[in-house]
Amino acid sequence: MPNPAFSAKDERGLTLIEVLVSVTLLVLMSMSFAPALMFVLETSERNRIRTVGTAIANEVIEELRAKTFDEILVGEQEDVRTVDGRDYKVLTMINWMELSGSGAASGDYKEISVSVSLPSNAYASRGTTIILDTKISRDYALPIIDGANIRIQAYRGWTEEEEPDTIQNLKIELVEENGIKHDARTNEHGSALFLGLNEGDYTIHPVLTSVSPNGMITLPGSSFEVYIVEGLTEDIVILAEEPCQLTVNFLNVDGDLLEINGKATLVTPFKDENMEIGETDPTQENWFTFEETISGKSKVVFDGLWPVGVGSPGFENYNLIVEGLKEGTEYYYQLFEDENRSWNGTFDYPGHSRNINVILIEIVDEGEED
């Protein structure tokens, strides 16, 4: 007798709940693979951009190598090359090459750096920029190069080490007295060379904003004008550092902000370039100063200050002078930081924003203070 369990056809289907559960499981499984898929796609896109960038950089280098040594001009050049509808930015930098730290100018070697990037791409900040470096030399050796030469050496102005830190990749613009411009960038030793120049006056412009997001400033009183002579190399030292900021709050003896009128003068420890080294000036008339007019203010801010402190030995401190307050009334004041410590006129590090309080004490009667 046949088994009844196999005699009838089972016609049951999937219920709505089962379908929803199955779909949910499929969606969850798909979501678990999505990050991996996105990673694969992003990696593939970055690799493609780097491959194209490398090809462009090699193409630029080969084009330069096809020229003669003298046709490859020292300086910086920007270009745009389009591949597959995308505009790649090409920055080519050519400098004279310094074989040692002696500053000897042989004129036989140049170094080339080609940077290729895709500025409009979402992965531009994720390692897609390609930088290729190469060096070229003459086919034969020459004696010391003719003409007048300039060697720039750029250092950080703040250092707690015996050897100062050099500033690399700093753009230097050199302007002749007739307006002709030359440019170069400092190498790994912090130096840049300008060779074979005409004898005469030149002005040097360090492009400091390209080094730091906050920008940098040169040492106050530095002069970057030079007269160079045929057959000689003039050495120029540039000291640059991130500027500091000083905020001065005016308070009464109770610690309340005061709205006052007058003038605040911040005397720097840097002398006018016309003063001789080691010369003193007790009146401080020939020192660089920052002045802020106080008109109904309770605070003033001094920006762009050179960082004076333990990392800049050999310099004196800043000095703040407050004057021209209430006419006919005498004041004296004390300088304190937020931690109620006396301010010593220095900063703790480059880029330091210091906040100090000036407590103004009015002298109303002789020997009596308010």
URLINRA-V423262 format. One line per field, one symbol per residue. ss: DSSP state (A for helix, B for strand, O for the rest). Layout:
ss=???
This chain:
ss=OOOAAAOOOOOOOOOAAAAAAAAAAAAAAAAAAAAAAAAAAAAAAAAAAAAAAAAAAAAAAAAAAOOOOOOOOOBBBBBBBBBOOBBBBBBBBBBBOOOOOOOOOOOOBBBBBBBBBOOOOOOOOOOOOBBBBBBBBOOOOOOOOOOBBBBBBBBBOOOOOOOOOBOOOOBBBBBBOOOOBBBBBOOOOOBBBBBBBOOBBBBBBBBAAAOOOOOOBBOOOOOOBBBBOOOOBBBBBBBBBOOBBBBBBBBOOOOOBOOBBBBBBBBBBBBOOOOOOOOOOOOOOOBBBBBBBBBBBOBBBBBBBOOOOOOOOOOOOOBBBBBOOOOOOBBBBBBBBOOOOBOOOOOOOOOOBBBBBBBBBBBBBOOBBO
